[in-house]
Amino acid sequence: MLAALEDCWIAVLGDQCPAARIWTDLRTEATRRTHSAGGRAGRLHAILRPAQADIVILHHDLGLPVERAAHLMGMTGPVAHALLRGAERDLGPQFDG
């Protein structure tokens, strides 16, 4: 995936938020590679919007602080917190943290 970034590096650096652009590209590639693999990540992505699933995985599954996950995803902390709260609400009692 990072090798593919080499082809569009100038465009990425010129983007308003390079981190968000890279995160989107990484999510697309990860989805392509693991679509049939299933598992928790696949279930989360089937239920939630992509950014919600990503923040749940980064925070709950990988243990990153919300602010760090937000930075990696190219968004502000408050936006990430709102996405996380919405995801937890949408998942309801089936969510096991």
URQUIKA-V109081 format. One record per helix or strand. SS is the DSSP state (hx for helix, st for strand). FROM is the first residue (numbers start at 1). LEN is the number of residues. If there is no record, write none. Layout:
ss->[SS;SS]
from->[FROM;FROM]
len->[LEN;LEN]
//
This chain:
ss->[hx;hx;hx;hx;hx;hx;hx]
from->[2;9;18;39;50;66;77]
len->[6;6;17;9;12;8;18]
//
